[in-house]
Amino acid sequence: MAEARLIVDKPPQVPFPGGFLYSCGRGWEYVKDFWSVLRPMRFCVAVWAAISLLIIFVPQSQDSLLALLEDAVEASLAGLADAVAFAALAFLWAFQTFYWARFVSRLPARPRSPHRYPPPVLSDQRIEELNRRTPYRLGGLVLLSVWIALLRCNWGVPLPAGAISGWWYWVVCGLQEAVVTVVMLLLYAAYLWLARNRRALALAIHQKTGAAAFAVSPQFARDIERIELDPALKRVALALAAVTLGLFAVTGFFDFGDMRAVACVVAVVWIAFSCWAAMRIEGLPHSTVVVLRLNMILFGLLFLVSIAPSIPIIGGLSFLSSAPIIMSVAAAWVFLGTFILAVPGELLRLPITTIVVVLALVASLIGWRDNHLLRQADKAPAWRSATLEEAFDGWWNEIGAKLPKPAPLVLVATAGGASRAAYWTAEVLGRLEAAHPGFHNQIFAISSVSGGSLGAVVYRAMLNNLGPDGPATAKDCKTGTVTSQNLLYCGRNIIDNDFLGPTFLTGLYADLTQRFLPGALLPDRAAALERSWEQAWHEALRRSPGLDRPFHSLWPSGAPWLPALLINGTSEKTGRRIITSNLHIDEERFPDAIDYFGKVQVEGDIPISTAIHNSARFPYIDAAGTLTRPKTGMTDRIVDGGYFENFGAGSIYDLLTGLNRIKGDRPVKFFVLQISSDPDWKDQARRDVLWQQKSPFQLNVAADVTAPPVALFNVGNGLGFRATEVLRRLAEAIQPDGVTHYAHFLLSDDSEAMSWVLSRKSITALQREWTTGHNHRAERAVACFIGAGC
């Protein structure tokens, strides 16, 4: 058989110059040449693109920026400090982008492949000019994106009732935008001046002070010949890495309790090593060594705060809200991505980023423990889950038997939606408590999902501290005085906080680092969110037990009757409900549900904040909670209850069915109070009308790819809408007396962002919702049912 061989004697044909294919070829070569300029700067570009999309188009980020501006306008010390920190960190992000893009542009360039469509569109001189100008432009684009995000979040914000209106309103909006524009122009001018005069400034400081840190070379060296590690540095780095990896790996197999102190020590050691190592890297300009050390110290301090926010002195950085934290993360990622990943990749010609990702996947397989295990409560009280019969008998003997017959029994279901749902839930229940003191005595149980769980449990926990009815104001909350008249304001004070900031701080520093290492040494963002809830309670109700106490302490032995809680989460492994409750969740009355305190944890207890979080873990902002059993180790993960059904209605359906069976001949009438926080909620008639409309453009883009995830996302809401309607029909069907047995408090304003931080705009809009016609009718239905007059 003749030997087959590839004929390469003739060069490939080139399309005729001036033709379409020739123009396409020339355009493609331009793209490749331009990418050769951007490739070393890829992390600067990628971070700018990702963070720009986040702060400009994501409603949660827009609301956090608006909250930042509102706090600055109020001129409070904390608000001004936060605004200054945001401006400083935005400036730092811009300068970091310029500096590290400029640095990698000086590395030895990769050889250019021969052009098939000569002459080159980008000559060597043009590429050199791009290498010089692009870093300046990238830094400017950063500030441009921040400016657009600030303008967009502030424009058209509705003012509170009684404020100016008409054309004066737009004048005020224009003035606010003008102030933002002036500040951003000043930042841009400062950035441009520092980028162009940084060497002259450093030399001037060195001449006046003699500080060695500012002794830079007066001449700019365009190319960096080589970068090599000192042999001693290699030995120390390998030894330190081996010890660190061993320590991390051990925590994947053994539970040592709270390891934050050890994590802080490890972080300090690495910060000190990094500052020493910067001097042992041969080939780095002196100015880059100084910038390296500054980066290690600044982001090292933020890393320490992300581990333990209560660290003396530097713990004050934990006051930062989510907006400046996003800026700090962007600045950190530019530095770490460029120097740790891009620079070695360019010098070694290896896919370092891919290698790191693969190693991270391997590290995640080491050990059976991760850092998302549920927190455990200290000094857990003795407890036993009450059966439904025991709970109903307790309510009837203490409350129901003393009420006018038939005794009104209320079941509450509240939907998810982060702080929006939490605030609205506390608003509805607090207003009903203020209008009808003692209303909580008629609530048998509250079923909640996600953010609704935070509002429900805050309301429920305040009932343990409820004092005699009497005059009380929001100021009395600080002293721990809670009555039916100020319970609403105390709940507002707790929930009106930035819970996104601590989650971002720990999630994007400590927790993200843990994703690349084995074990469970570093704290996770879920615990940071829980501690932020605990801190918010402590600030609002300083003299009362907080959300860090054990869950079952909400029902102390021998205490008066207080409502039960059913906190709904979802099993990652099976998609089933996992219900955290003081009631026994049996399979007969709650089909296919998992009883957290019956099957997952039968001993000990979890903090109240962790119980709330069992239904509010929405990846990826939050983390799925790892569930373990003594004999099997890791068993499952618990995620947001909204994956199963976002309204909490399914568990109330099961509960109502069970109560109707066991009440016997006791004269009890049931009422279902549904609280939803999704402005898109519509009744079936309006949903049918919307369905018949033309499909939106975004659903027709790559439909074969996008249809499955979009459908899965919408199924949760679809099942929730169905569950609320089925629940309403059940409540009316089992009591066909012509009286309303169902009320639905809902939101209608889609300007209320679903986030763990709320702006004044969102807060004002939520408070206005109580006065809408629909919610007014719902309140009257509740009043009629409990006998307070129609």
Buried (B, 14 or more C-beta within 10 A) or exposed (E): EEEEEEEEEEEEEEBEEEEEEBEEBBEEBBEBBBEBBBBBBBBBBBBBEEBBEBBBEBBBBBBBBBBBBBBBBEEEEEBBBBBEBBBBBBBBBBBBBBBBBBBBBBBEBEEBEEBBBEEBBBEEEBBBEBBEEBBBBBBBBBBBBBBBBBBBBBEEBBBEEEEEEEEEBEEBBEEBBEBBEEBBEEBBEBBBEBBEEBBEBBBEBBEEEEEEBBBBEEEEEEEBEEBEBBEEBEEBBEEBEEEBBEBBBBBBEEEEEEBBEBBBEBBEEBBEBBBEBBEBBEEBBBBBBBBBBBBBBBBBBBBBBBBBBEBEEBEEBBBBBBBBBBBBBBBBBBBBBBBBBBBBBBBEEEEBBEEBEEEBEEBBEBBEBBBBBBBBBEEBBEBEBBBBEEBBBBBBEEBBEEBEEBBBBBBBBBBBBBBBBBBBBBBBBBBBBBBBBEBBBBBBBBBBBBBBBBBBBBBBBBBBBBEEEEEBEEEBBBEBBBBBBBBBBBBBBBBBBBBBBBBBBBBBBBBBBBBBBBBBBBBBBBBBBBBBBBBBBBBBBEEBBBBBBBBBBBBEEEEEBBBBBBBBBBBBEEEBBBBBBBBBBBEEBBEEBBBBBBBBBEEEBBBBBBBBBBBBBBEEBBBBBBBBEEEEEBBBBBBBBBBBBBBBBBBBBBBBEBBBEBBEEBEBBBBBBBBBBBBEBBEEEEBEEEEEEEEEEEEEEEEEEEEEEEEEEEEBBBBBBBBBEEBBEBBBEBBEEEEBBBBBBBBBBEBBBBBBBBBBBBBBBBBBBBEBEBBEEBBBBBBBBBEBEE
